[in-house]
Amino acid sequence: MNENNNLPAVVNGGFFDKVKRFFSMLCRNDVTVSRTSEIFHMPVLAFIIVALLLWKISFIAILVSLFCSVEYTIGGEDFPQEKRISFKK
């Protein structure tokens, strides 16, 4: 049997599998925006898409809202403990 050593080895978990797992993780986890009560709740992927599409408005809104006691919480299956982003004490 003639074996060609110039061919790349087949590796499980290639680039496209990693991309698929990354986007799956973005869809499984959620962002919750709250102050005294929940304002809205959406998947991380949707939050990122909206923030990028409306970046001129969303960047300023997110920055100003942090100074107004708004809290951004990222949680879901992949986070054993929720991650909170805020300037609250």
Sequence and secondary structure as in RCSB ss.txt:
>XXXX:A:sequence
MNENNNLPAVVNGGFFDKVKRFFSMLCRNDVTVSRTSEIFHMPVLAFIIVALLLWKISFIAILVSLFCSVEYTIG
GEDFPQEKRISFKK
>XXXX:A:secstr
    TTS    SS HHHHHHHHHHHHHHEEEEEESSSEEEEEEHHHHHHHHHHTHHHHHHHHHHHHHTT EEEEE
ETTEEEEEEE S  
